[in-house]
Amino acid sequence: MPSGRVRWFDANKGYGFIQGEQGADVFLPAVALPEGVKTLRKGAKVEYSVIEGRRGPQAMNVTLVASAPSLVKATRPKPDDMAAIVEDLIKLLDSAGNQLRRHRYPSPAESKKLATLMRAVADNFDVQD
């Protein structure tokens, strides 16, 4: 059974490609994924069988051998650093709340900064294994 790594996979489009050990690309349709798997991360190691499709080799009966490591999980801050970031974010949110109580939204620059920081903090918490 050939093996390779997922070059890319788009769950919305329903397909992607595997780069085989010999370097050849193999089409990967969503129907070939194991039951219960909706998407594959780039770099995930897979084993598969190959059939000849209309446009070339196509993977079927894909088995996930090893998932690619999460870049977000590997690069997120240490818990102590994250605690300081969250405390600073709370202070900014409190300031924004006080302005809203005075019937004023924060300035567009302050709003954009706050939204960017909230997204960054949320991304550090939303790590998928």
FIVONU-519059 format. One line per field, with one value per residue: residue number from 1; x, y, z of N, C-alpha, C, O in turn. Coordinates in steps of 0.02 Angstrom, whole numbers, always signed. Example, Ala and Ser with C-alpha at 12.3 -4.5 7.8 and 13.67 -1.06 7.14 Angstrom:
seq = 1|2;
n.x = +660|+642;
n.y = -284|-112;
n.z = +390|+354;
ca.x = +615|+684;
ca.y = -225|-53;
ca.z = +390|+357;
c.x = +660|+645;
c.y = -165|+2;
c.z = +390|+394;
o.x = +712|+670;
o.y = -166|+57;
o.z = +423|+402;
end
This chain:
seq = 1|2|3|4|5|6|7|8|9|10|11|12|13|14|15|16|17|18|19|20|21|22|23|24|25|26|27|28|29|30|31|32|33|34|35|36|37|38|39|40|41|42|43|44|45|46|47|48|49|50|51|52|53|54|55|56|57|58|59|60|61|62|63|64|65|66|67|68|69|70|71|72|73|74|75|76|77|78|79|80|81|82|83|84|85|86|87|88|89|90|91|92|93|94|95|96|97|98|99|100|101|102|103|104|105|106|107|108|109|110|111|112|113|114|115|116|117|118|119|120|121|122|123|124|125|126|127|128|129;
n.x = +43|+36|+113|+111|+117|-2|-24|-106|-273|-439|-581|-700|-703|-695|-591|-415|-236|-114|+57|+151|+272|+364|+360|+259|+103|-56|-227|-347|-499|-638|-721|-636|-582|-559|-695|-789|-691|-667|-580|-406|-248|-118|+30|+4|+34|-11|-83|-136|-240|-226|-317|-350|-406|-515|-432|-306|-200|-289|-325|-389|-477|-409|-296|-257|-98|-8|-40|-9|+96|+28|+50|+7|-11|+119|+182|+117|+102|+183|+96|+108|+146|+36|-62|-30|-54|-192|-239|-202|-284|-409|-406|-409|-533|-615|-596|-653|-783|-819|-820|-927|-1030|-1043|-1110|-1037|-946|-785|-646|-618|-485|-450|-549|-516|-389|-424|-509|-418|-326|-412|-445|-319|-290|-396|-362|-249|-307|-389|-342|-328|-317;
n.y = -59|+107|+256|+425|+606|+728|+853|+964|+998|+1039|+1057|+1121|+1123|+989|+906|+866|+847|+718|+696|+573|+448|+431|+552|+586|+667|+631|+628|+672|+635|+687|+580|+474|+483|+421|+353|+472|+568|+731|+822|+845|+888|+986|+902|+787|+615|+482|+324|+238|+170|+157|+208|+217|+365|+478|+585|+544|+467|+420|+430|+308|+232|+291|+297|+369|+392|+469|+621|+789|+898|+1029|+1192|+1306|+1260|+1228|+1351|+1434|+1549|+1529|+1470|+1563|+1681|+1696|+1721|+1851|+1920|+1899|+1968|+2099|+2115|+2109|+2230|+2320|+2288|+2324|+2462|+2492|+2453|+2548|+2665|+2632|+2631|+2766|+2797|+2799|+2734|+2655|+2737|+2716|+2669|+2619|+2521|+2434|+2391|+2325|+2223|+2151|+2106|+2026|+1925|+1867|+1818|+1728|+1637|+1578|+1504|+1418|+1283|+1143|+971;
n.z = +0|-49|+22|+82|+98|+144|+30|+11|+69|+45|+130|+99|-41|-61|-98|-123|-128|-123|-94|-154|-97|-199|-257|-345|-377|-308|-333|-210|-161|-57|-24|-6|+118|+287|+383|+472|+469|+416|+362|+318|+383|+313|+271|+343|+369|+266|+214|+69|-62|-240|-382|-556|-612|-706|-736|-701|-573|-425|-255|-143|-6|+108|+244|+396|+453|+530|+606|+555|+648|+750|+705|+770|+900|+934|+935|+1023|+1163|+1326|+1474|+1584|+1518|+1438|+1533|+1575|+1455|+1441|+1554|+1520|+1409|+1470|+1542|+1434|+1380|+1486|+1488|+1363|+1391|+1489|+1410|+1326|+1419|+1437|+1328|+1209|+1075|+1065|+982|+803|+782|+909|+921|+816|+858|+977|+928|+848|+945|+1024|+932|+913|+1042|+1055|+954|+1010|+1113|+1043|+1001|+903|+924;
ca.x = +0|+79|+103|+134|+96|-53|+5|-158|-341|-490|-644|-755|-702|-705|-535|-348|-185|-63|+121|+174|+342|+404|+355|+202|+42|-115|-289|-377|-568|-662|-752|-584|-561|-587|-760|-786|-640|-694|-525|-338|-201|-60|+87|-16|+57|-67|-76|-194|-236|-230|-354|-339|-465|-520|-376|-243|-205|-335|-320|-450|-465|-355|-287|-214|-44|+15|-63|+43|+95|-5|+96|-20|+3|+192|+206|+79|+141|+182|+38|+121|+144|-34|-100|-18|-89|-264|-251|-199|-345|-464|-402|-432|-606|-646|-595|-704|-848|-832|-840|-995|-1077|-1051|-1146|-988|-904|-714|-627|-604|-418|-453|-591|-478|-337|-457|-532|-358|-301|-460|-437|-255|-297|-440|-324|-205|-348|-424|-294|-359|-268;
ca.y = +0|+167|+306|+492|+660|+772|+915|+1010|+972|+1091|+1024|+1155|+1100|+917|+869|+890|+806|+684|+687|+506|+441|+438|+621|+597|+690|+587|+663|+647|+658|+682|+514|+426|+492|+373|+372|+520|+619|+780|+858|+824|+943|+983|+867|+726|+554|+438|+267|+238|+129|+200|+186|+263|+406|+510|+631|+518|+427|+445|+393|+279|+197|+326|+284|+419|+360|+518|+689|+840|+937|+1093|+1249|+1351|+1231|+1230|+1420|+1476|+1571|+1490|+1490|+1624|+1738|+1703|+1752|+1924|+1945|+1899|+2022|+2162|+2117|+2126|+2302|+2355|+2277|+2364|+2531|+2497|+2449|+2613|+2711|+2613|+2654|+2837|+2802|+2812|+2678|+2674|+2763|+2662|+2641|+2578|+2463|+2388|+2362|+2279|+2165|+2113|+2072|+1973|+1869|+1834|+1780|+1672|+1588|+1540|+1458|+1371|+1235|+1078|+916;
ca.z = +0|-52|+74|+64|+142|+115|+5|+34|+67|+57|+146|+63|-110|-60|-125|-111|-160|-83|-128|-139|-79|-260|-279|-389|-345|-315|-317|-149|-152|+12|-12|+9|+187|+334|+410|+527|+456|+369|+331|+336|+389|+268|+300|+377|+335|+251|+170|+25|-122|-298|-441|-613|-622|-772|-746|-674|-512|-375|-192|-113|+58|+143|+316|+428|+490|+580|+592|+555|+710|+746|+709|+821|+966|+945|+941|+1069|+1222|+1388|+1514|+1623|+1471|+1415|+1588|+1571|+1395|+1456|+1602|+1482|+1367|+1516|+1554|+1373|+1375|+1539|+1463|+1310|+1425|+1520|+1357|+1304|+1471|+1426|+1263|+1155|+1054|+1060|+916|+756|+793|+970|+906|+774|+900|+1023|+890|+829|+1005|+1043|+885|+927|+1104|+1041|+915|+1056|+1151|+999|+972|+890|+927;
c.x = +45|+64|+131|+110|+45|-19|-42|-225|-388|-557|-703|-760|-713|-649|-468|-299|-137|+0|+148|+248|+388|+399|+295|+141|-15|-175|-321|-448|-590|-693|-701|-561|-592|-654|-752|-735|-666|-638|-458|-293|-143|-2|+70|+7|-2|-44|-140|-185|-248|-272|-339|-405|-466|-460|-310|-254|-249|-330|-389|-430|-406|-355|-238|-162|-20|-9|-4|+40|+62|+45|+73|-2|+77|+217|+167|+119|+135|+123|+49|+118|+72|-77|-91|-54|-164|-281|-249|-261|-405|-465|-428|-508|-643|-649|-648|-774|-867|-853|-910|-1047|-1091|-1082|-1100|-952|-831|-699|-614|-535|-418|-494|-553|-424|-367|-479|-473|-331|-347|-453|-373|-258|-341|-404|-278|-244|-378|-375|-329|-305|-272;
c.y = +62|+214|+372|+542|+703|+837|+972|+976|+1028|+1056|+1056|+1133|+1025|+877|+901|+846|+777|+683|+620|+504|+450|+509|+636|+620|+642|+627|+631|+674|+647|+614|+461|+431|+438|+399|+417|+574|+666|+817|+829|+885|+932|+949|+802|+666|+507|+378|+263|+186|+176|+167|+237|+300|+436|+553|+608|+480|+461|+400|+368|+245|+226|+310|+336|+383|+406|+587|+737|+879|+1005|+1149|+1297|+1325|+1237|+1301|+1463|+1492|+1523|+1514|+1554|+1687|+1750|+1736|+1828|+1954|+1950|+1956|+2090|+2170|+2136|+2201|+2342|+2348|+2318|+2437|+2541|+2495|+2515|+2665|+2696|+2634|+2728|+2851|+2821|+2747|+2702|+2699|+2704|+2630|+2596|+2515|+2411|+2353|+2309|+2215|+2120|+2073|+2015|+1913|+1831|+1792|+1719|+1618|+1547|+1491|+1404|+1326|+1168|+1025|+872;
c.z = +0|+6|+49|+115|+106|+94|+23|+29|+86|+68|+110|-9|-114|-92|-107|-148|-108|-125|-106|-124|-140|-289|-323|-348|-360|-292|-257|-142|-79|+27|+6|+82|+232|+362|+471|+518|+401|+331|+354|+336|+340|+305|+336|+336|+327|+210|+130|-30|-181|-352|-496|-625|-691|-787|-717|-610|-459|-313|-170|-49|+96|+217|+343|+470|+546|+559|+594|+620|+699|+755|+764|+891|+983|+959|+990|+1131|+1281|+1430|+1555|+1579|+1449|+1469|+1587|+1511|+1409|+1504|+1566|+1439|+1410|+1531|+1494|+1365|+1427|+1518|+1408|+1341|+1458|+1468|+1332|+1355|+1465|+1357|+1205|+1139|+1056|+990|+869|+766|+855|+958|+865|+815|+946|+987|+869|+888|+1027|+997|+899|+990|+1092|+1001|+959|+1099|+1108|+963|+964|+888|+867;
o.x = +87|+9|+168|+86|+49|+11|-19|-234|-379|-587|-751|-814|-738|-660|-466|-318|-123|-2|+165|+284|+445|+430|+282|+130|-23|-175|-324|-458|-564|-691|-719|-523|-646|-665|-712|-734|-685|-649|-455|-300|-122|+12|+115|+0|-38|+7|-193|-129|-276|-265|-319|-454|-421|-439|-264|-311|-246|-329|-439|-371|-359|-408|-184|-179|-12|+2|+44|-15|+68|+79|+114|+19|+95|+268|+181|+164|+89|+102|+3|+91|+51|-122|-139|-82|-195|-332|-290|-288|-448|-518|-464|-542|-697|-700|-683|-819|-925|-899|-949|-1103|-1144|-1080|-1121|-930|-818|-735|-600|-528|-389|-476|-558|-414|-339|-470|-479|-313|-323|-456|-372|-233|-326|-415|-268|-216|-392|-367|-356|-254|-235;
o.y = +70|+213|+375|+524|+713|+872|+1024|+930|+1061|+1030|+1021|+1124|+999|+819|+956|+810|+808|+670|+610|+553|+472|+524|+695|+597|+617|+657|+570|+731|+603|+591|+408|+388|+413|+459|+403|+622|+643|+840|+793|+929|+875|+964|+766|+665|+494|+381|+283|+163|+230|+108|+293|+269|+422|+558|+647|+461|+522|+339|+402|+230|+191|+308|+344|+347|+384|+608|+726|+891|+1034|+1153|+1326|+1363|+1249|+1309|+1522|+1455|+1482|+1571|+1595|+1738|+1807|+1774|+1864|+2009|+2000|+1989|+2134|+2225|+2173|+2231|+2391|+2395|+2344|+2470|+2591|+2530|+2535|+2704|+2742|+2653|+2752|+2907|+2854|+2710|+2761|+2683|+2648|+2569|+2542|+2461|+2351|+2293|+2255|+2160|+2059|+2015|+1962|+1856|+1769|+1736|+1664|+1558|+1487|+1440|+1349|+1329|+1141|+1032|+824;
o.z = +44|+36|+0|+169|+46|+135|+47|-12|+137|+21|+93|-35|-165|-112|-79|-195|-57|-185|-48|-135|-133|-339|-338|-293|-416|-238|-252|-119|-45|+84|+31|+105|+216|+365|+516|+557|+347|+275|+404|+293|+328|+363|+357|+275|+375|+175|+154|-43|-172|-367|-482|-646|-732|-845|-708|-594|-449|-319|-178|-39|+114|+249|+315|+518|+603|+502|+631|+646|+645|+806|+799|+934|+1041|+992|+998|+1150|+1285|+1423|+1560|+1599|+1441|+1454|+1597|+1516|+1390|+1496|+1581|+1432|+1387|+1532|+1502|+1346|+1413|+1529|+1408|+1318|+1455|+1480|+1318|+1336|+1486|+1332|+1158|+1184|+1048|+943|+892|+758|+854|+982|+879|+807|+954|+1012|+871|+881|+1046|+1020|+897|+992|+1116|+1014|+947|+1120|+1133|+902|+1012|+855|+861;
end
